[in-house]
Amino acid sequence: MGKSDTSSAGASAPAAVRKKDALPFILLYILLAGLLAVIGGAVLAPRYQAVPALLWSLGFCVSGMLLGFLFGIPRTLPSGMVNMAQAEDRPNGKRRSTDENTNGGAGNTLFLGTPAPMEINSNLVEVSDWLTKIIVGVGLIEMKTLPATARGVAAFIAPSLAIAPDTAQAVVSGIMLFFSVHGFLIGYLLTRIYLSIMIQRADSLVKNDSVRLESGKEIEVTELSRLQQKSLDDMQEAVTQLLLAHPPDGGAAVTALAGVPTAQKPSSLVLWLDDHPCNNTLLVEQLERENIKVDQAVSTRQALDMLQQKAYALLITDMARVENRRRIKDAGVRTVREVRQALPTLAIIVYCSKDTVASYGTQAQAAGARFITTSGTSLLAAVNKLLHEERQDGDQSTR
């Protein structure tokens, strides 16, 4: 699972996205089913007037959607404040000193270097908060009169259906209940899920978030990302120089690739096996900037099939992985063994967390892994080194 062997966020993210995208269609299908039921009652028994019934159905649905919209508007924290994680939730497990919390309570402290969240459309939020409190308050006070009010509304609408009064009131009551509740769910869920995303995308076009450095200075996220990318490039170049000049296996030094323009570097094809490929996005991006094309697999079986279809120069694998719905802590070791049997000359790198290296690093090396690392920078340098060695071997074999 790469550097995040202990994390399961990557697995749940795709499923969450799929469910979120399917939600509007599910709500639409339910709404269409209700409208078809209303039309069915007009065509079949009790044969009421279809147009008034549909108009009232849509009216109650829109009313419910408006109410759901008011309740679903996402609340935002005051500008410049974020929720502070508890001590046990922080990476180092240490508590912050009291001096660091002088600007607010324990739950509203801005960490240095943390982006301040954007305050999204605060006026709409305030109006929504005010109206929802009034609606809830009035609803609780008038709870006793709600059944009588509902019966009065049903009696008012019933004559427009042009059928027997008792039957008409029963039909109207069903329309009121179904379309009001479903409309509320439509308004609440779609507002809660999509409204904040839409507003953030719109505001991001005209406003950049900023982070506060330990010195107290603020810098825009885009500028910080640019500077961090430059630092990463410099660090990778330095580590690549060291690893190429002093290989960890004690072999002869090879010619350094650092400093060579990307356009002049020969292209290579690498396969990366990880059941959470999203965790490696930045590293894959960095490799592809070095003219190294990366294909990704999420299971050992898929990786073996891909290795048979294309001539990969290198395989990168994680250690702990979910295979056939079962978590296997030494999956990386098993992968190295299977690949070694199928392709004995293929170079394999194991990239995993420190815990899995301590537990299974020796086994992976004995199985035939060429390089084992927990560092992304070392991984990038090792890929360059092994690919360069592979090219040299290929040149010598062709002479």
TITITOR-388837 format. One record per atom (N, C-alpha, C): z, x, y. Coordinates in steps of 0.05 Angstrom, whole numbers, padded with zeros to 5 digits, always signed. Each point is the difference from the previous one (the first is absolute). Example, Ala and Ser with C-alpha at 12.3 -4.5 7.8 and 13.67 -1.06 7.14 Angstrom:
2
+00156+00264-00114;+00000-00018+00024;+00000+00018+00024;-00014-00007+00021;+00001+00016+00024;+00014-00015+00022;
***
This chain:
399
+00000+00016-00024;+00000-00016+00024;+00000+00017+00025;-00004+00026-00003;-00002+00018+00022;+00027+00004+00013;+00001+00005+00026;+00024+00006+00014;+00019-00024+00000;-00009-00024-00004;+00017-00023+00000;+00004-00011-00028;+00008+00017-00018;+00004-00009-00028;+00021-00022-00001;+00019+00001+00018;+00022-00019-00001;-00006-00025+00017;-00023-00002+00011;-00007-00023+00017;-00018-00019-00014;+00005-00026+00005;-00018-00021-00011;-00014-00015+00021;+00002+00009+00026;-00012-00015+00021;-00030-00001-00002;-00012+00023-00009;-00029+00001-00003;-00010-00020-00020;+00015-00007-00021;-00009-00019-00020;+00000-00028+00010;+00020-00007+00017;+00003-00027+00009;-00018-00007+00023;-00008+00021+00016;-00016-00005+00023;-00027-00014-00005;-00016+00010-00020;-00025-00014-00005;+00003-00029-00008;+00021-00005-00017;+00005-00028-00009;+00008-00017+00023;+00017+00011+00019;+00008-00015+00023;-00024-00007+00018;-00018+00019+00003;-00024-00005+00016;-00017-00022-00012;-00004+00000-00026;-00016-00020-00013;+00012-00027+00003;+00027-00002-00004;+00013-00026+00003;-00002-00010+00029;+00003+00018+00019;-00002-00009+00028;-00028-00010+00006;-00020+00013-00009;-00027-00008+00006;-00007-00026-00014;+00012-00006-00023;-00006-00025-00014;+00015-00024+00011;+00021+00005+00016;+00016-00022+00009;-00015-00020+00017;-00017+00007+00019;-00014-00020+00015;-00017-00018-00018;-00013+00011-00020;-00016-00016-00018;+00017-00020-00016;+00023+00010-00009;+00018-00018-00015;+00009-00024+00017;+00008+00006+00025;+00008-00021+00018;-00023-00019+00006;-00024+00011+00003;-00024-00017+00006;-00006-00018-00024;+00002+00011-00024;-00006-00017-00024;+00020-00023-00002;+00025+00006+00006;+00021-00022-00001;-00006-00021+00021;-00008+00009+00024;-00007-00019+00021;-00024-00017-00008;-00020+00012-00012;-00024-00015-00009;+00007-00020-00022;+00018+00008-00018;+00009-00018-00021;+00013-00024+00012;+00017+00003+00021;+00013-00022+00013;-00020-00019+00013;-00020+00012+00014;-00020-00016+00013;-00017-00015-00021;-00006+00012-00022;-00015-00014-00021;+00016-00023-00012;+00027+00004-00002;+00017-00022-00009;-00001-00024+00019;+00000+00007+00026;-00001-00021+00021;-00027-00015-00002;-00022+00015-00003;-00026-00013-00003;-00002-00016-00026;+00013+00010-00021;+00000-00015-00025;+00014-00027+00002;+00022+00000+00016;+00014-00026+00004;-00016-00019+00017;-00019+00010+00016;-00017-00018+00015;-00024-00010-00016;-00010+00016-00019;-00022-00008-00017;+00010-00018-00023;+00022+00008-00012;+00011-00016-00022;+00023-00017+00011;+00016-00011-00018;+00023-00016+00008;+00020+00019+00014;+00013-00008+00021;+00001-00028+00012;-00022-00005+00020;-00020+00018+00003;-00023-00005+00017;+00007-00005+00029;+00014+00019+00012;+00007-00002+00029;-00023+00012+00016;+00003-00001+00026;-00020+00011+00018;+00001+00030+00000;-00023+00013-00007;+00000+00029-00004;+00003+00015+00026;-00014-00008+00021;+00000+00015+00025;+00028+00002+00013;+00014-00023+00003;+00027+00002+00011;+00019+00017-00017;-00003-00003-00027;+00018+00016-00018;-00005+00030+00003;-00026+00008+00002;-00006+00028+00004;+00009+00010+00027;-00004-00016+00021;+00009+00009+00026;+00030+00004+00001;+00015-00019-00011;+00029+00003+00000;+00009+00024-00017;-00014+00004-00023;+00006+00023-00017;-00003+00026+00015;-00023+00003+00014;-00005+00024+00015;+00020+00003+00023;+00007-00023+00012;+00019+00001+00022;+00027+00010-00008;+00010-00010-00023;+00026+00010-00010;-00002+00029-00009;-00023+00008-00010;-00004+00028-00009;+00001+00018+00025;-00014-00007+00021;+00000+00016+00024;+00027+00001+00013;+00015-00023+00000;+00027+00000+00010;+00018+00019-00015;-00002-00001-00027;+00015+00019-00016;-00007+00029+00004;-00026+00005+00004;-00009+00027+00006;+00011+00011+00026;+00001-00017+00020;+00011+00008+00026;+00030+00007-00003;+00014-00017-00015;+00028+00006-00004;+00004+00025-00016;-00016+00004-00021;+00001+00025-00015;-00007+00024+00016;-00019-00003+00019;-00007+00022+00018;+00023+00008+00017;+00015-00019+00011;+00023+00006+00017;+00022+00014-00016;+00004-00009-00025;+00021+00013-00016;-00009+00027-00012;-00026+00004-00002;-00010+00024-00013;-00006+00023+00018;+00001-00004+00026;-00005+00023+00019;+00019+00022-00006;-00009+00024-00006;+00018+00022-00007;+00017+00009+00023;+00026+00004-00005;+00018+00011+00020;-00004+00030+00002;+00003+00011+00024;-00002+00028+00004;+00025+00011+00012;+00006+00026-00005;+00023+00013+00011;-00006+00007+00029;+00021+00003+00017;-00005+00009+00027;-00015+00027+00000;-00016+00004+00021;-00016+00024+00001;+00016+00025-00001;-00008+00019-00017;+00014+00026-00002;+00022+00000-00020;+00004-00022-00016;+00022-00001-00019;-00012-00004-00028;+00012+00012-00020;-00007-00005-00027;+00025-00002-00017;-00001-00013-00023;+00023-00002-00017;+00006+00027-00012;+00025+00008+00001;+00008+00026-00011;+00008-00004-00029;-00011+00017-00017;+00006-00002-00029;+00029+00009-00005;+00012-00011-00021;+00027+00009-00007;+00000+00028-00011;+00023+00013+00000;+00002+00028-00007;-00011+00005-00028;+00006-00018-00019;-00008+00004-00027;-00030-00004-00003;-00014-00013+00020;-00029-00004-00002;-00016+00022+00011;+00013+00020+00014;-00015+00021+00012;-00006+00022-00020;-00021+00015+00005;-00008+00021-00019;+00022+00020-00006;+00015+00009+00021;+00020+00020-00005;+00027-00011-00006;+00003-00027+00003;+00025-00012-00007;+00022+00005+00019;-00005+00012+00024;+00021+00007+00019;+00002-00021+00021;+00024-00003+00010;+00005-00019+00022;-00006+00013+00026;-00009-00015+00020;-00004+00010+00026;+00026+00002+00015;+00002+00019+00018;+00025+00003+00015;+00002-00023+00020;+00024-00004+00011;+00004-00022+00019;-00014+00005+00026;-00006+00026+00006;-00014+00006+00025;-00028-00010-00001;-00011-00003-00023;-00028-00008-00003;-00002-00031+00002;+00022-00014+00000;+00000-00029+00000;+00011-00012+00026;+00000+00016+00021;+00012-00009+00025;-00017-00020+00015;-00026-00002-00007;-00018-00018+00014;-00001-00028-00012;+00015-00005-00020;-00002-00026-00013;+00017-00001-00025;+00000-00024-00013;+00016-00003-00024;-00013+00014-00023;+00014-00001-00023;-00010+00014-00023;-00026-00011-00010;-00006-00025+00007;-00024-00012-00010;-00024+00001+00019;+00004+00012+00024;-00021+00000+00020;-00003+00028+00013;-00002+00020-00016;-00002+00027+00010;-00027+00011-00005;-00012+00013+00020;-00027+00011-00003;+00002+00028-00011;-00011+00005-00023;+00000+00027-00011;-00020+00017+00016;+00007+00025+00004;-00018+00019+00013;-00024+00004-00018;-00024-00001+00012;-00024+00004-00015;-00010-00025-00014;+00013-00023+00006;-00009-00026-00013;-00015-00016+00020;-00023-00011-00007;-00015-00016+00019;+00016-00025+00009;+00000-00005+00026;+00013-00024+00010;-00018-00024-00005;+00010-00021-00012;-00018-00023-00007;-00009-00014+00025;-00024-00010-00001;-00012-00014+00023;+00012-00028+00001;+00007-00009+00025;+00010-00027+00004;-00023-00019+00002;-00004-00017-00019;-00025-00016-00002;+00004-00027+00013;-00014-00004+00022;-00001-00027+00012;+00027-00013+00003;+00018+00013+00015;+00028-00009+00001;+00003-00028+00012;-00018-00008+00018;+00002-00026+00012;-00003-00022-00021;-00020+00003-00017;-00005-00019-00021;+00024-00001-00019;+00012+00023-00006;+00023+00001-00017;+00024-00015+00012;+00004+00004+00026;+00023-00013+00013;-00004-00030+00001;-00025-00009+00006;-00005-00029+00000;+00004-00012-00028;-00010+00014-00020;+00003-00009-00028;+00030-00001-00007;+00015+00020+00007;+00028+00000-00007;+00015-00023+00014;-00007-00005+00025;+00012-00022+00015;-00007-00027-00013;-00025-00005-00006;-00008-00025-00011;+00011-00005-00028;+00000+00021-00017;+00010-00004-00027;+00029-00006+00000;+00015+00012+00017;+00029-00007+00002;+00004-00028+00009;-00016-00009+00019;+00003-00028+00009;-00008-00019-00023;-00022+00006-00014;-00008-00018-00021;+00020-00001-00022;+00011+00023-00008;+00020+00000-00021;+00025-00015+00009;+00009+00005+00025;+00024-00013+00010;-00003-00030+00001;-00022-00009+00011;-00005-00029+00002;-00003-00012-00028;-00013+00014-00018;-00003-00010-00027;+00027-00003-00014;+00018+00019+00004;+00026-00003-00013;+00016-00023+00012;-00002-00003+00026;+00015-00022+00013;-00011-00027-00008;-00026-00003-00001;-00013-00025-00006;-00006-00003-00030;+00013+00015-00017;-00006-00001-00029;+00003-00028-00011;+00020-00015+00009;+00005-00027-00011;-00023-00019+00006;-00013+00004+00023;-00020-00019+00009;-00028+00008-00010;-00003+00023-00013;-00027+00009-00009;-00013-00019-00020;+00015-00010-00020;-00014-00019-00019;-00010-00025+00014;+00017-00011+00018;-00009-00024+00014;-00024+00006+00018;+00000+00024+00013;-00023+00007+00017;-00025+00003-00017;+00002+00012-00023;-00023+00004-00018;-00011-00027-00009;+00018-00019-00006;-00009-00027-00008;-00013-00014+00023;+00010+00004+00024;-00013-00012+00024;-00028+00012+00005;-00003+00026-00004;-00027+00012+00003;-00019-00011-00021;+00010-00002-00025;-00017-00011-00021;-00008-00028+00005;+00019-00017+00010;-00007-00027+00007;-00020-00002+00023;+00001+00019+00019;-00018+00000+00022;-00029+00008-00009;-00002+00018-00020;-00026+00009-00008;-00012-00019-00021;+00017-00013-00016;-00010-00016-00023;-00022-00020+00007;+00001-00015+00022;-00021-00020+00005;-00028+00012+00002;-00002+00026+00008;-00026+00012+00003;-00015+00004-00026;+00015-00001-00023;-00013+00003-00026;-00012-00026-00010;+00008-00022+00012;-00013-00027-00007;+00004-00007-00029;+00025+00004-00011;+00007-00010-00026;+00027-00013+00001;+00011-00008-00022;+00027-00013-00001;+00020+00018+00013;+00018-00011+00017;+00020+00016+00015;+00017+00018-00017;+00011-00010-00022;+00017+00016-00016;-00015+00024-00012;-00025-00006-00010;-00016+00022-00011;-00008+00020+00021;-00007-00010+00023;-00008+00017+00022;+00023+00019+00009;+00024-00011+00001;+00023+00017+00008;+00005+00022-00021;-00003-00007-00026;+00004+00020-00021;-00021+00022+00003;-00025-00008+00005;-00022+00020+00002;+00006+00018+00024;+00007-00012+00023;+00005+00015+00024;+00024+00019-00004;+00020-00009-00014;+00024+00017-00005;-00009+00025-00016;-00017-00005-00020;-00009+00023-00015;-00017+00019+00016;-00017-00011+00018;-00016+00017+00017;+00017+00016+00019;+00020-00013+00012;+00019+00013+00018;+00014+00023-00014;+00010-00005-00023;+00016+00021-00014;-00018+00023-00008;-00022-00006-00013;-00017+00022-00011;-00012+00017+00022;-00013-00012+00019;-00015+00015+00020;+00018+00013+00021;+00023-00012+00005;+00019+00013+00019;+00012+00025-00013;+00009-00002-00025;+00012+00023-00013;-00021+00022-00004;-00024-00008-00010;-00021+00020-00005;-00010+00012+00026;-00002-00016+00021;-00008+00012+00025;+00020+00020+00011;+00026-00007-00004;+00021+00019+00008;-00002+00027-00015;-00005-00002-00027;-00003+00024-00016;-00025+00016+00009;-00022-00013+00006;-00023+00014+00010;+00006+00015+00026;+00011-00015+00019;+00006+00012+00026;+00020+00023-00002;+00021-00004-00016;+00021+00021-00002;-00010+00025-00014;-00012-00004-00024;-00008+00023-00016;-00022+00017+00014;-00021-00014+00010;-00021+00015+00012;+00009+00013+00026;+00017-00013+00015;+00010+00012+00024;+00018+00024-00006;+00017-00004-00020;+00019+00022-00007;-00015+00024-00011;-00021-00004-00015;-00014+00023-00012;-00021+00012+00018;-00016-00016+00014;-00023+00010+00013;+00003+00003+00030;+00017-00015+00013;+00001+00000+00029;+00008+00028+00011;+00021+00011-00011;+00010+00026+00009;-00022+00022-00004;-00015-00002-00022;-00021+00020-00005;-00022-00003+00021;-00008-00025+00006;-00021-00004+00019;+00008+00010+00028;+00025-00006+00008;+00009+00009+00026;+00002+00030+00002;+00010+00012-00021;+00003+00029+00000;-00027+00014+00002;-00020-00011-00014;-00027+00012+00001;-00011-00003+00028;+00004-00023+00012;-00010-00004+00027;+00013+00018+00020;+00027+00002-00002;+00015+00017+00020;-00005+00030-00005;-00006+00007-00025;-00005+00029-00005;-00025+00010+00013;-00018-00018+00008;-00024+00008+00014;+00006+00010+00028;+00022-00009+00012;+00006+00007+00028;+00026+00015+00002;+00014+00004-00022;+00026+00013+00002;+00005+00017-00024;+00009+00024+00004;+00007+00018-00022;+00030+00002-00002;+00011-00001-00025;+00028+00005-00004;+00007+00029+00005;+00024+00005+00006;+00009+00027+00006;+00025+00006-00017;+00005+00025-00004;+00024+00009-00015;+00015+00019+00019;+00026+00000-00004;+00018+00017+00016;+00008+00024-00016;-00005+00023+00010;+00007+00025-00013;+00029+00007+00004;+00010+00019-00015;+00028+00007+00002;+00007+00011+00028;-00019+00011+00014;+00004+00010+00027;+00002-00023+00021;-00006-00024-00008;+00001-00023+00018;-00028-00007+00011;-00020+00017-00004;-00027-00006+00009;-00013-00021-00018;-00018-00015+00012;-00015-00020-00015;-00029+00009-00002;-00013-00007-00023;-00028+00007-00004;-00013-00023-00015;-00025-00005+00007;-00014-00022-00013;-00006+00006-00029;+00000-00021-00017;-00004+00004-00029;-00026+00013-00005;-00021-00008+00014;-00027+00012-00005;+00000+00030+00006;+00013+00007+00022;+00000+00029+00007;+00018+00015-00020;+00022-00012-00008;+00017+00013-00020;-00015+00004-00026;-00015-00020-00008;-00015+00003-00025;-00021+00022+00002;-00013+00003+00023;-00019+00021+00003;+00013+00027-00002;+00023+00003+00014;+00014+00026-00001;+00011+00006-00028;+00010-00021-00014;+00010+00005-00027;-00023+00008-00019;-00024-00012+00004;-00023+00007-00017;-00007+00029+00005;+00001+00009+00025;-00007+00028+00007;+00021+00018-00013;+00025-00007+00001;+00021+00016-00012;-00004+00002-00030;-00007-00023-00012;-00005-00001-00029;-00023+00018-00008;-00021+00000+00016;-00023+00017-00005;+00008+00030+00001;+00015+00007+00021;+00009+00027+00003;+00018+00009-00023;+00018-00018-00009;+00018+00006-00022;-00015+00003-00026;-00019-00018-00004;-00016+00002-00025;-00015+00026-00001;-00012+00008+00023;-00015+00025+00001;+00018+00024-00006;+00025+00000+00011;+00017+00023-00005;+00009+00001-00029;+00007-00023-00012;+00009+00000-00028;-00023+00007-00018;-00024-00010+00007;-00023+00007-00016;-00005+00030-00001;+00002+00012+00024;-00003+00029+00001;+00020+00015-00018;+00025-00009+00000;+00021+00013-00016;-00006-00004-00030;-00006-00025-00008;-00004-00005-00028;-00025+00014-00011;-00020+00001+00017;-00025+00013-00009;+00004+00030-00002;+00015+00011+00019;+00005+00029+00000;+00020+00008-00021;+00020-00017-00006;+00021+00006-00020;+00002-00024-00019;-00018-00002-00019;+00001-00023-00019;+00027-00001-00014;+00011-00024-00004;+00026-00003-00014;+00000+00010-00028;-00024+00001-00013;+00000+00009-00028;-00004+00031-00002;+00000+00014+00023;-00002+00028+00000;-00028+00011-00004;-00021-00018+00000;-00027+00009-00004;-00011+00015+00023;-00025+00008-00002;-00013+00015+00021;-00004-00018+00025;+00000+00013+00023;-00005-00015+00025;-00028-00010+00001;-00004-00023+00013;-00026-00011+00003;-00006-00002+00030;-00025-00004+00006;-00008-00002+00028;+00011-00025+00013;+00011+00003+00023;+00013-00023+00014;-00021-00019+00011;+00006-00026-00003;-00018-00020+00011;+00008-00010+00027;+00025+00006+00008;+00009-00009+00026;-00017+00011+00022;-00005-00016+00020;-00016+00008+00022;-00029-00005-00003;-00009-00006-00024;-00028-00005-00005;-00007-00029+00009;-00020-00003+00016;-00007-00028+00009;-00005-00018-00024;+00008-00025+00003;-00002-00020-00022;-00029-00003-00009;-00019+00001+00019;-00028-00004-00007;-00010+00022-00018;+00012+00024+00002;-00009+00022-00016;+00014+00001-00028;+00020-00016-00004;+00014+00001-00026;-00016-00017-00020;-00003+00010-00024;-00014-00016-00021;+00016-00025-00007;-00014-00021-00006;+00014-00025-00007;+00011+00001-00028;+00022-00013-00005;+00012-00001-00026;+00009-00028-00006;+00004-00006-00026;+00008-00027-00008;+00026+00002-00016;+00021-00014+00009;+00026+00001-00011;+00009-00028-00009;+00014-00001-00022;+00011-00026-00009;+00031+00001+00004;+00010-00021+00012;+00029-00002+00006;+00011-00024-00015;+00019+00005-00019;+00012-00021-00016;+00028-00006+00011;+00003-00025+00009;+00026-00009+00011;+00000-00030+00000;+00021-00012-00011;+00000-00030-00001;+00006-00012+00027;+00007+00016+00020;+00004-00009+00027;-00017+00017+00019;-00027-00004-00001;-00017+00018+00015;+00004-00001+00030;+00011-00022+00011;+00005-00002+00028;+00019+00021+00010;+00018+00010-00017;+00019+00021+00008;-00014+00026+00007;-00024+00004-00009;-00014+00025+00004;-00022-00002+00021;+00000-00021+00016;-00022-00005+00018;-00005+00024+00019;+00021+00010+00012;-00003+00022+00020;-00010+00025-00013;+00010+00006-00024;-00009+00024-00014;-00029-00002-00009;-00008-00024-00009;-00028-00005-00007;-00018+00004+00024;+00009-00011+00023;-00015+00003+00024;-00004+00029+00008;+00022+00015-00004;-00001+00029+00007;-00020+00014-00019;+00001-00006-00025;-00019+00013-00019;-00029-00007+00006;-00005-00025+00007;-00027-00008+00006;-00010+00013+00026;+00018+00006+00018;-00008+00015+00024;-00008+00028-00008;+00009+00010-00022;-00007+00027-00010;-00025-00001-00018;-00015-00023+00001;-00024-00003-00016;+00006-00002-00030;+00024-00011-00006;+00008-00004-00028;+00002-00031-00005;-00019-00010-00015;-00001-00029-00006;+00021-00006-00021;+00016-00021+00005;+00022-00007-00018;-00005-00028-00012;-00002-00002-00026;+00001-00026-00014;+00028-00005-00010;+00008-00025-00001;+00028-00006-00007;+00001-00018-00025;+00019+00005-00017;+00005-00016-00024;+00030-00008+00000;+00006-00022-00013;+00027-00010-00001;+00013+00000-00027;-00015+00009-00021;+00011+00001-00027;-00013+00023-00015;+00013+00009-00021;-00011+00022-00016;-00026-00008-00012;-00002-00024-00011;-00024-00009-00013;-00023-00001+00019;+00005-00010+00025;-00022+00000+00020;-00008+00028+00007;+00019+00018+00003;-00006+00028+00007;-00017+00013-00022;+00007-00004-00025;-00016+00012-00022;-00028-00011+00000;-00003-00026+00005;-00027-00011+00001;-00016+00012+00023;+00012+00003+00023;-00014+00011+00023;-00007+00030-00005;+00018+00014-00014;-00006+00028-00006;-00024+00003-00018;-00005-00020-00017;-00023+00001-00017;-00026-00007+00015;+00003-00015+00022;-00024-00009+00014;-00009+00019+00021;+00018+00016+00012;-00008+00018+00021;+00012+00028-00005;-00013+00020+00012;+00009+00028-00004;+00019+00007+00023;+00026-00005-00004;+00020+00006+00020;+00008+00029-00002;+00005+00012+00024;+00008+00028+00001;+00030+00003-00004;+00015-00021+00004;+00029+00002+00000;+00013-00028-00004;+00023+00000-00013;+00015-00025-00003;+00028+00004+00012;+00008-00019+00016;+00027-00002+00011;+00014-00024-00012;+00024+00004-00010;+00014-00022-00013;+00029-00001+00010;+00011-00024+00000;+00029-00003+00006;+00015+00004-00026;+00026-00005+00001;+00017+00003-00024;+00009-00027-00011;+00019-00013+00012;+00009-00026-00009;-00020-00021+00008;-00006-00018-00019;-00022-00019+00005;+00004-00025-00018;-00010-00023+00010;+00001-00024-00016;-00026-00002-00016;+00003+00000-00026;-00023-00002-00018;+00004-00024-00018;-00019-00019+00000;+00002-00024-00017;+00026-00015+00006;+00006-00003+00026;+00024-00015+00009;+00026+00013-00009;-00001+00025-00007;+00025+00014-00008;+00001+00027+00015;+00023+00005+00012;+00004+00024+00016;+00005+00024-00019;-00017+00020+00003;+00002+00024-00016;+00006+00024+00018;+00024+00011-00004;+00008+00021+00018;-00015+00026-00003;-00010+00006-00024;-00015+00025-00005;-00030-00006-00004;-00010-00021+00014;-00028-00007-00004;-00019+00023+00009;+00009+00016+00020;-00017+00022+00008;-00003+00021-00022;+00021+00005-00015;-00001+00020-00022;-00019-00011-00021;+00001-00025-00007;-00018-00011-00020;-00029+00000+00010;-00004-00004+00026;-00027+00001+00011;-00011+00028-00003;+00016+00020+00007;-00009+00028-00002;-00009+00006-00029;+00016-00009-00019;-00006+00006-00028;-00026-00013-00009;-00004-00026+00008;-00024-00014-00008;-00025+00011+00013;+00003+00007+00026;-00023+00012+00014;-00007+00027-00012;+00021+00016-00007;-00005+00026-00011;-00016-00002-00026;+00006-00020-00016;-00015-00004-00025;-00029-00007+00005;-00005-00017+00020;-00027-00009+00006;-00016+00021+00016;+00013+00012+00020;-00013+00020+00017;+00018+00024+00003;-00002+00019-00018;+00019+00023+00000;-00002+00017+00025;-00023+00001+00014;-00003+00018+00022;+00006-00013+00027;+00005-00026+00001;+00005-00013+00025;+00027+00008+00012;+00000+00008+00025;+00025+00007+00014;+00015-00025+00007;+00027+00000-00005;+00017-00023+00005;+00023+00008+00018;+00005-00016+00020;+00022+00003+00018;+00019-00024-00003;+00026+00005-00002;+00020-00021-00001;+00014-00001+00027;-00002-00023+00012;+00013-00005+00027;+00020-00022-00003;+00026+00006+00003;+00021-00020-00005;+00024+00007+00016;+00021-00015-00005;+00025+00004+00015;+00017+00022-00012;+00020+00009+00015;+00017+00022-00009;+00015-00007-00026;+00009-00025-00002;+00015-00008-00024;-00017+00002-00025;-00025-00010+00002;-00017+00001-00024;-00009+00029-00006;-00002+00017+00020;-00007+00028-00005;+00023+00013-00016;+00025-00006+00009;+00023+00012-00014;+00002-00010-00029;-00009-00025-00005;+00003-00011-00027;-00024+00007-00018;-00024+00000+00012;-00024+00002-00017;-00019+00022+00008;+00007+00016+00020;-00018+00020+00010;-00007+00021-00021;+00020+00009-00015;-00004+00020-00021;-00019-00011-00021;+00004-00025-00008;-00017-00012-00020;-00029-00003+00010;-00003-00007+00025;-00027-00002+00011;-00014+00027+00000;+00015+00020+00007;-00012+00027+00001;-00007+00009-00028;+00017-00006-00019;-00006+00008-00028;-00024-00016-00011;-00003-00024+00010;-00023-00017-00010;-00026+00010+00011;+00000+00016+00022;-00024+00011+00011;-00006-00006+00029;+00020-00009+00015;-00004-00005+00028;-00002+00027+00014;-00020+00003+00018;-00004+00025+00014;+00019+00004+00023;+00008-00022+00012;+00017+00002+00024;+00017-00026+00002;+00026+00004+00006;+00019-00023+00003;+00013+00003+00027;+00000-00021+00016;+00011+00002+00027;+00012-00026+00009;+00018+00001+00019;+00012-00023+00013;-00008-00001+00029;-00015+00019+00009;-00008+00003+00028;-00029-00008+00004;-00005-00018+00019;-00028-00007+00006;-00016+00024+00011;+00013+00016+00017;-00014+00024+00010;-00008+00019-00022;+00019+00005-00018;-00006+00018-00022;-00022-00012-00018;+00001-00026-00003;-00021-00013-00016;-00028+00004+00012;-00002-00004+00026;-00026+00004+00013;-00010+00029-00003;+00019+00019+00003;-00008+00028-00003;-00007+00006-00029;+00015-00010-00019;-00006+00005-00029;-00027-00012-00007;-00007-00023+00010;-00026-00012-00005;-00022+00019+00009;+00002+00010+00025;-00019+00018+00010;-00003+00025-00017;+00023+00011-00009;+00001+00024-00016;-00014-00005-00027;+00007-00021-00014;-00011-00005-00026;-00030-00006+00001;-00008-00015+00021;-00028-00006+00003;-00016+00025+00006;+00012+00018+00016;-00014+00025+00005;-00002+00017-00025;+00020+00001-00016;-00001+00015-00025;-00021-00013-00019;-00001-00026+00000;-00020-00014-00017;-00028+00007+00008;-00005+00001+00027;-00026+00007+00009;-00007+00029-00007;+00020+00018+00002;-00006+00028-00007;-00007+00003-00029;+00015-00015-00017;-00006+00001-00029;-00028-00011-00006;-00008-00021+00015;-00026-00011-00003;-00022+00019+00008;+00005+00015+00023;-00020+00019+00009;-00003+00023-00020;+00022+00009-00011;-00002+00022-00020;-00014-00008-00025;+00004-00025-00009;-00012-00010-00024;-00031-00003+00003;-00009-00004+00024;-00028-00004+00005;-00015+00026+00003;+00014+00022+00003;-00013+00026+00004;-00010+00011-00027;
***
